[in-house]
């Protein structure tokens, strides 16, 4: 079973502010470089959709209301959503905040029928969370996800057509979809992959089924080619994984006005380091590998990475490495986006760090930054714990550093903050 909540972010905003009901509402970045993340059906009737640039959305719908993301609120609803699912079975796999896959095989011995379980779950989500959702039932993840999308309402020529809510994929439906669906409908086929397939003359899943895997691998790589060939045959061996290992944590921001000085870039590195450090500590992890991503106004993107001999979860420690990495990039052009990402995790209790006293010794700039990072990771442990305890008791913005202050007060941003979909402010 696959469950996908309808227009999740926008729906939560409307629940919290009933005056928005019936209006075209989106969650996203409102400024020039913003992106729509979630659109109500009233907005979709004007052609607005997720992943659309906000300036395009406003042209399609001049009365569009674009709200910034409130991830703490969405996480509250997501936890309640997962609790409802868990009442049926703990064998479920979350995908983001608003989707889950459920393995129903363990329910056979209880005599629970899949379609009945799906309808009951959908009713509980509607009655208890006041959210709508689409539910797909199938023999594998591929068809279940296609079915949940098909079960939802959709806009056709400006009119909203109701969906079934629950859809079971029979063998007949499988065969029909494999012969009728475009390749863009397949899992993992985004705009760029779809464009490559179109260049090869592959527009439909039925076209993909006739292509040799070796031929496809020369253009897309062996892993993706193997997956897509299997999908084109209707096969998907992925299992529902209840405990998914965390691979990375990061934070990035697209700026309303590009950064033009090294001071601005380094200040943003400090900001990102704080967000990532708090996320690491919330998960009880330290990271050994840090990477920065820089996108310029001409859309060229560069990245730099550094693996440490010790793990870090301290803002100043992460910032020292991040700033050293951005200094290795030629910043002669305006910076449109900056991101900081952490990988190669260890549990905090397993992190062994020895204090080094040669911070000011010789060596290149990056080596000095690594020594500074080591010193700050060790020396600020008590301060980190104290700040985390205060935030846990009194709220995330109860205490912060000077970098977290702006004209509106103190804002201690979390991993996915107010700039997750691009800059705020009116689109120009």
Backbone torsions as a table, in degrees:
resi	resn	phi	psi	omega
1	UNK	NA	139.1	173.1
2	UNK	-123.9	128.3	177.6
3	UNK	-116.3	131.1	-179.5
4	UNK	-130.8	116.7	-180.0
5	UNK	-70.2	140.9	-177.4
6	UNK	-76.9	128.6	171.8
7	UNK	40.2	53.0	-163.8
8	UNK	-55.8	-57.0	-176.7
9	UNK	-59.2	-48.3	-179.1
10	UNK	-63.5	-37.9	-179.6
11	UNK	-64.6	-39.7	178.1
12	UNK	-64.5	-41.4	179.0
13	UNK	-61.8	-39.1	180.0
14	UNK	-69.9	-37.0	176.1
15	UNK	-62.0	-39.8	-179.3
16	UNK	-76.5	-21.5	179.3
17	UNK	-136.1	85.9	-175.9
18	UNK	-58.4	-18.8	178.3
19	UNK	-65.4	-15.3	179.0
20	UNK	-82.9	-13.4	-176.4
21	UNK	-59.4	134.6	-179.8
22	UNK	84.3	-1.8	-179.5
23	UNK	-105.6	156.7	176.9
24	UNK	-74.4	106.1	-173.6
25	UNK	-119.7	136.8	175.1
26	UNK	-132.9	156.1	167.6
27	UNK	-112.6	131.8	-178.7
28	UNK	169.7	-167.9	175.6
29	UNK	-91.3	126.8	-171.5
30	UNK	-86.4	-17.2	-172.7
31	UNK	-84.0	-172.1	-171.9
32	UNK	-53.7	-39.5	-175.5
33	UNK	-103.5	13.4	-178.9
34	UNK	-73.5	162.9	-179.4
35	UNK	-132.8	142.9	177.1
36	UNK	-78.5	129.3	179.3
37	UNK	-102.6	-32.6	-177.2
38	UNK	-152.7	135.3	-176.2
39	UNK	-130.1	134.2	175.3
40	UNK	-68.2	163.4	-179.6
41	UNK	-65.8	-29.1	176.0
42	UNK	-63.2	-37.3	176.8
43	UNK	-71.6	-37.0	-178.9
44	UNK	-65.6	-27.4	178.4
45	UNK	-64.1	-19.9	176.5
46	UNK	-93.5	2.5	-179.3
47	UNK	95.7	2.3	179.4
48	UNK	-75.9	139.4	-179.8
49	UNK	-147.5	165.2	178.5
50	UNK	-65.9	152.8	-178.4
51	UNK	73.0	3.6	178.3
52	UNK	-84.6	138.4	173.7
53	UNK	-57.3	139.5	-176.3
54	UNK	-62.6	-33.9	179.3
55	UNK	-65.2	-35.5	176.5
56	UNK	-68.7	-42.1	179.4
57	UNK	-60.5	-40.3	180.0
58	UNK	-68.5	-32.6	176.6
59	UNK	-66.5	-39.5	179.5
60	UNK	-70.7	-32.7	-176.4
61	UNK	-140.0	89.2	-176.9
62	UNK	-59.1	-25.3	-179.1
63	UNK	-90.4	10.4	-175.6
64	UNK	-60.9	134.2	175.1
65	UNK	-101.2	115.4	-179.4
66	UNK	-109.1	119.9	-177.9
67	UNK	-110.2	143.7	176.4
68	UNK	-71.7	155.8	-178.6
69	UNK	-70.6	144.2	174.6
70	UNK	-124.7	81.7	-169.0
71	UNK	-67.8	-29.0	176.8
72	UNK	-60.9	-41.3	179.0
73	UNK	-68.0	-41.4	-180.0
74	UNK	-65.4	-36.2	178.4
75	UNK	-65.5	-35.1	176.0
76	UNK	-60.2	-47.8	178.9
77	UNK	-65.8	-37.7	179.3
78	UNK	-62.4	-41.7	178.2
79	UNK	-62.9	-40.1	177.0
80	UNK	-65.6	-38.4	176.0
81	UNK	-59.9	-46.7	179.8
82	UNK	-65.7	-33.6	177.7
83	UNK	-63.8	-40.1	177.3
84	UNK	-62.9	-44.8	178.8
85	UNK	-62.8	-42.3	-178.0
86	UNK	-63.7	-26.1	176.3
87	UNK	-64.5	-27.2	176.0
88	UNK	-81.3	-50.0	-179.4
89	UNK	-164.9	144.5	174.6
90	UNK	-79.8	-3.5	-177.9
91	UNK	-85.3	69.1	178.9
92	UNK	-135.8	155.7	-176.9
93	UNK	-124.4	111.0	177.6
94	UNK	-70.8	144.2	171.0
95	UNK	-124.6	103.4	-174.5
96	UNK	65.8	-151.3	-176.7
97	UNK	-93.7	-22.3	-166.7
98	UNK	-122.5	13.1	178.8
99	UNK	-136.9	147.8	170.9
100	UNK	-144.5	148.3	164.7
101	UNK	-102.1	141.8	179.9
102	UNK	-127.4	131.2	173.7
103	UNK	-91.0	115.0	-174.3
104	UNK	-94.8	0.1	-172.5
105	UNK	-62.9	-33.9	-178.4
106	UNK	-68.3	-12.8	-177.6
107	UNK	-86.9	-6.1	-178.1
108	UNK	-58.4	-45.5	-175.3
109	UNK	-66.1	-17.0	178.7
110	UNK	-91.9	-2.6	179.3
111	UNK	74.2	19.6	-179.7
112	UNK	-84.1	124.9	-179.6
113	UNK	-87.2	137.7	-175.0
114	UNK	-57.9	-47.3	-176.6
115	UNK	-65.6	-40.5	177.5
116	UNK	-64.0	-41.1	177.7
117	UNK	-62.8	-40.1	-179.6
118	UNK	-64.1	-44.1	-179.4
119	UNK	-66.8	-37.9	178.9
120	UNK	-65.9	-42.0	178.1
121	UNK	-62.1	-44.0	-179.3
122	UNK	-62.3	-39.7	178.6
123	UNK	-66.2	-40.5	178.7
124	UNK	-64.8	-41.3	178.9
125	UNK	-62.7	-40.2	178.8
126	UNK	-68.9	-43.4	-174.8
127	UNK	-75.5	-38.5	-173.1
128	UNK	-94.8	-36.0	-179.1
129	UNK	-102.9	-14.6	-178.0
130	UNK	60.9	35.7	177.0
131	UNK	-119.3	149.2	175.0
132	UNK	-97.5	157.7	179.4
133	UNK	-154.5	162.4	171.6
134	UNK	-110.4	141.2	-177.5
135	UNK	-126.2	128.5	177.3
136	UNK	-117.5	138.3	178.0
137	UNK	-122.5	130.5	-177.8
138	UNK	-162.6	176.6	-177.8
139	UNK	-82.3	-10.0	176.7
140	UNK	-152.3	173.4	-176.2
141	UNK	-64.0	-38.5	-177.6
142	UNK	-54.9	-54.9	-176.4
143	UNK	-73.8	-31.6	179.2
144	UNK	-63.3	-41.8	179.7
145	UNK	-70.1	-40.4	175.8
146	UNK	-60.4	-37.8	-177.4
147	UNK	-70.0	-39.7	-180.0
148	UNK	-63.3	-37.0	177.0
149	UNK	-67.1	-42.4	-178.8
150	UNK	-66.5	-26.9	-177.0
151	UNK	-78.3	-11.1	-176.5
152	UNK	-84.8	160.2	170.6
153	UNK	-61.6	155.5	178.4
154	UNK	-146.3	155.8	-179.2
155	UNK	-98.8	125.0	178.1
156	UNK	-127.5	116.6	-179.5
157	UNK	52.7	44.0	176.3
158	UNK	80.1	-0.2	-180.0
159	UNK	-110.5	140.5	179.8
160	UNK	-90.2	119.5	178.7
161	UNK	-106.1	130.3	-178.3
162	UNK	-68.0	151.1	176.4
163	UNK	-104.9	169.8	-179.3
164	UNK	-73.7	-21.4	-178.2
165	UNK	85.5	-46.8	177.2
166	UNK	-131.2	130.5	179.9
167	UNK	-135.2	124.1	173.9
168	UNK	-98.1	131.3	-176.8
169	UNK	-91.8	105.8	177.0
170	UNK	-80.6	166.1	175.4
171	UNK	-56.3	-34.1	179.3
172	UNK	-66.2	-41.7	178.4
173	UNK	-66.1	-39.8	176.9
174	UNK	-54.3	-51.4	-177.3
175	UNK	-62.4	-39.5	-179.9
176	UNK	-64.9	-44.6	-179.1
177	UNK	-64.6	-40.7	-179.2
178	UNK	-65.6	-22.4	179.4
179	UNK	-96.1	-18.1	-172.3
180	UNK	-113.8	-21.7	-171.8
181	UNK	-78.1	145.1	171.2
182	UNK	-74.8	156.6	-179.3
183	UNK	-62.6	-25.5	-179.9
184	UNK	-61.5	-21.5	-178.5
185	UNK	-75.9	-16.6	-176.1
186	UNK	-76.2	146.6	177.1
187	UNK	-56.8	130.7	176.0
188	UNK	88.9	-4.2	179.6
189	UNK	-99.4	93.1	175.6
190	UNK	-89.2	-172.4	-177.5
191	UNK	-57.5	-41.3	-177.5
192	UNK	-68.8	-45.0	178.6
193	UNK	-65.3	-40.5	178.2
194	UNK	-60.6	-40.1	179.2
195	UNK	-63.1	-41.0	177.7
196	UNK	-63.6	-42.4	179.4
197	UNK	-65.3	-38.8	178.2
198	UNK	-63.1	-36.9	177.5
199	UNK	-63.0	-27.8	178.5
200	UNK	-88.0	3.2	-179.2
201	UNK	81.2	18.3	-178.1
202	UNK	-108.2	104.5	-179.0
203	UNK	-114.7	-22.7	-176.3
204	UNK	-121.6	155.7	178.4
205	UNK	-59.8	-35.5	178.7
206	UNK	-63.9	-31.8	174.8
207	UNK	-67.0	-42.2	-178.7
208	UNK	-63.0	-33.6	-178.2
209	UNK	-67.0	-18.6	-177.8
210	UNK	-97.0	-0.8	-176.6
211	UNK	-92.6	140.0	176.0
212	UNK	-70.5	138.8	-178.9
213	UNK	-59.9	-39.1	-179.3
214	UNK	-62.4	-38.6	177.7
215	UNK	-64.2	-44.9	179.9
216	UNK	-65.2	-36.4	-178.0
217	UNK	-63.6	-31.0	179.7
218	UNK	-65.5	-22.9	-177.0
219	UNK	-105.3	-29.4	-173.7
220	UNK	-119.2	-6.9	-173.9
221	UNK	92.4	153.7	-172.6
222	UNK	-67.4	-39.9	-175.8
223	UNK	-64.6	-51.0	-179.1
224	UNK	-66.9	-37.8	178.8
225	UNK	-60.6	-44.8	179.4
226	UNK	-61.6	-42.2	-179.6
227	UNK	-64.6	-46.0	-176.3
228	UNK	-68.4	-36.6	176.9
229	UNK	-63.2	-41.1	177.4
230	UNK	-64.0	-44.4	178.7
231	UNK	-59.3	-40.6	-178.6
232	UNK	-64.1	-21.4	175.7
233	UNK	-94.2	1.2	-179.5
234	UNK	83.3	12.0	-176.8
235	UNK	-102.9	139.7	179.0
236	UNK	-152.8	109.5	-174.7
237	UNK	-90.6	1.1	-178.7
238	UNK	-64.7	137.5	-179.8
239	UNK	-104.3	162.5	174.9
240	UNK	-76.5	121.9	-177.2
241	UNK	-113.0	111.2	-176.5
242	UNK	-68.8	-40.6	-179.0
243	UNK	-109.3	104.6	-179.5
244	UNK	-98.2	128.6	-179.1
245	UNK	-71.6	131.6	178.2
246	UNK	-71.7	125.7	-175.8
247	UNK	-100.3	-33.7	-176.4
248	UNK	-157.2	156.8	171.4
249	UNK	-132.8	141.2	-179.1
250	UNK	-163.2	174.7	178.4
251	UNK	-152.4	134.8	176.0
252	UNK	-140.0	164.6	-178.5
253	UNK	-148.5	133.3	169.5
254	UNK	-95.0	128.2	-169.8
255	UNK	-93.2	142.3	176.0
256	UNK	-62.0	-38.9	174.1
257	UNK	-126.4	127.8	-174.6
258	UNK	-60.6	148.7	177.5
259	UNK	-79.8	136.3	-174.6
260	UNK	-122.1	-5.2	-179.6
261	UNK	-128.1	155.6	178.1
262	UNK	-64.0	-32.8	178.3
263	UNK	-62.4	-41.2	178.6
264	UNK	-65.0	-41.9	-179.6
265	UNK	-65.4	-43.9	-179.5
266	UNK	-66.8	-35.3	176.3
267	UNK	-63.3	-39.0	178.2
268	UNK	-70.9	-31.4	173.7
269	UNK	-60.1	-42.5	179.1
270	UNK	-63.3	-41.1	179.2
271	UNK	-62.9	-50.2	179.2
272	UNK	-60.1	-40.0	-179.5
273	UNK	-60.3	-39.0	178.0
274	UNK	-63.8	-42.7	-179.9
275	UNK	-64.0	-46.8	-177.7
276	UNK	-67.5	-40.2	179.8
277	UNK	-61.3	-42.8	179.5
278	UNK	-66.1	-36.2	177.4
279	UNK	-66.4	-40.9	178.0
280	UNK	-60.5	-47.5	-177.9
281	UNK	-66.1	-33.8	177.9
282	UNK	-63.4	-28.4	178.5
283	UNK	-94.5	0.3	-178.4
284	UNK	67.8	34.4	-174.5
285	UNK	-125.0	158.4	164.7
286	UNK	-123.0	155.9	-177.5
287	UNK	-115.9	140.1	177.6
288	UNK	-100.8	-20.2	-179.6
289	UNK	-120.6	127.7	177.4
290	UNK	-120.1	142.8	177.7
291	UNK	-139.1	146.4	174.9
292	UNK	-116.5	146.4	176.7
293	UNK	-123.6	129.0	-179.5
294	UNK	-122.5	124.4	174.6
295	UNK	-114.8	130.2	-178.1
296	UNK	-94.4	172.8	-179.2
297	UNK	-61.6	-27.6	178.0
298	UNK	-83.7	7.4	176.9
299	UNK	74.3	4.8	171.9
300	UNK	-68.6	137.5	-177.4
301	UNK	-120.7	131.1	177.7
302	UNK	-124.1	150.5	178.0
303	UNK	-136.7	151.6	176.1
304	UNK	-137.4	145.3	-178.0
305	UNK	-138.3	154.0	178.0
306	UNK	-143.6	128.6	174.6
307	UNK	-102.1	129.8	-176.5
308	UNK	-98.9	162.0	175.6
309	UNK	-85.1	-0.5	-178.5
310	UNK	-144.2	163.2	179.6
311	UNK	-95.3	149.8	-178.9
312	UNK	-126.7	145.2	171.1
313	UNK	-144.5	18.7	-177.6
314	UNK	-103.6	137.4	-178.0
315	UNK	-56.7	-48.3	-177.4
316	UNK	-67.4	-35.6	179.4
317	UNK	-65.7	-45.9	178.2
318	UNK	-64.6	-40.0	-177.7
319	UNK	-63.7	-39.8	-179.7
320	UNK	-60.1	-43.7	179.0
321	UNK	-69.4	-44.4	-178.5
322	UNK	-60.2	-42.5	-179.7
323	UNK	-66.8	-37.4	176.5
324	UNK	-63.9	-37.0	-179.7
325	UNK	-69.3	-41.0	-179.4
326	UNK	-71.1	-27.7	176.9
327	UNK	-67.6	-20.4	178.3
328	UNK	-82.0	-3.7	178.0
329	UNK	-100.1	138.9	175.3
330	UNK	-71.0	108.2	-176.7
331	UNK	-98.6	38.7	-179.6
332	UNK	-76.4	-4.7	179.1
333	UNK	-120.5	157.2	178.0
334	UNK	-61.8	139.8	-177.7
335	UNK	-96.8	120.3	-178.1
336	UNK	-87.4	-37.2	-177.3
337	UNK	-142.1	143.6	175.3
338	UNK	-136.1	133.3	179.6
339	UNK	-134.3	150.5	175.9
340	UNK	-129.8	130.6	-175.6
341	UNK	-132.3	144.6	180.0
342	UNK	-120.9	136.2	178.6
343	UNK	-141.9	-172.0	179.6
344	UNK	54.8	68.1	-171.5
345	UNK	-84.5	151.1	168.3
346	UNK	-130.7	153.5	171.4
347	UNK	-68.3	143.1	-177.1
348	UNK	-55.7	-37.7	-176.2
349	UNK	-69.4	-17.7	-178.7
350	UNK	-97.4	-1.0	-176.3
351	UNK	-81.0	115.7	179.9
352	UNK	-107.4	112.0	-178.6
353	UNK	-125.4	126.0	176.3
354	UNK	-101.8	135.3	179.4
355	UNK	-70.4	132.7	178.0
356	UNK	-108.9	144.8	-175.7
357	UNK	-112.0	14.6	-178.3
358	UNK	-109.1	39.3	-177.0
359	UNK	-60.4	-37.7	-176.4
360	UNK	-94.3	9.7	-178.6
361	UNK	-74.3	178.6	-176.2
362	UNK	-66.9	-174.4	-177.3
363	UNK	111.6	168.4	-176.7
364	UNK	-75.0	174.3	-174.5
365	UNK	-62.1	-40.6	-178.6
366	UNK	-66.7	-39.2	179.0
367	UNK	-63.1	-40.6	177.1
368	UNK	-63.9	-36.5	177.6
369	UNK	-65.1	-37.1	178.8
370	UNK	-66.7	-39.5	178.1
371	UNK	-66.7	-39.4	177.2
372	UNK	-64.2	-39.7	178.3
373	UNK	-62.1	-42.9	178.6
374	UNK	-60.8	-45.2	-178.9
375	UNK	-61.2	-45.4	-176.8
376	UNK	-70.0	-35.1	177.8
377	UNK	-60.6	-40.1	-178.1
378	UNK	-78.1	-47.0	-169.4
379	UNK	-75.0	-23.6	-173.7
380	UNK	-100.3	13.7	-175.7
381	UNK	-59.4	-46.3	-178.3
382	UNK	-64.9	-38.8	179.0
383	UNK	-64.1	-43.5	178.8
384	UNK	-58.0	-47.4	-178.2
385	UNK	-62.8	-39.3	-179.4
386	UNK	-66.3	-44.6	179.4
387	UNK	-64.0	-42.6	179.2
388	UNK	-62.3	-38.2	179.8
389	UNK	-65.8	-41.7	178.4
390	UNK	-63.6	-44.3	-179.5
391	UNK	-65.7	-36.8	179.1
392	UNK	-64.1	-38.3	-177.2
393	UNK	-80.0	-39.0	-168.4
394	UNK	-119.0	3.7	178.9
395	UNK	109.6	155.1	-172.5
396	UNK	-64.8	-26.1	-178.6
397	UNK	-103.8	21.5	179.5
398	UNK	-71.8	-28.7	-178.3
399	UNK	-151.6	148.0	179.9
400	UNK	-164.1	-171.5	178.2
401	UNK	-106.0	171.9	-176.5
402	UNK	-58.1	-32.7	-178.8
403	UNK	-65.0	-19.3	-179.8
404	UNK	-87.2	-1.5	-179.1
405	UNK	-90.5	139.2	170.3
406	UNK	-140.4	-169.8	-175.5
407	UNK	-65.5	-18.9	-179.6
408	UNK	-94.4	-3.9	-179.2
409	UNK	119.7	-153.4	-176.3
410	UNK	-94.4	126.5	179.4
411	UNK	-132.9	103.0	177.8
412	UNK	-93.3	100.6	-171.6
413	UNK	-77.9	145.2	176.7
414	UNK	-93.2	-174.8	-172.5
415	UNK	-57.1	-44.3	177.2
416	UNK	-112.0	100.2	-171.9
417	UNK	-108.0	-153.7	-172.0
418	UNK	-69.9	-13.3	-178.4
419	UNK	-109.3	21.3	-176.2
420	UNK	-63.4	-25.1	-176.5
421	UNK	-115.5	21.1	-176.7
422	UNK	107.7	174.4	-174.7
423	UNK	-67.9	152.2	175.1
424	UNK	-82.7	178.4	177.5
425	UNK	103.7	165.6	-176.8
426	UNK	-67.9	138.6	175.8
427	UNK	-70.3	139.2	-179.4
428	UNK	-104.3	NA	NA
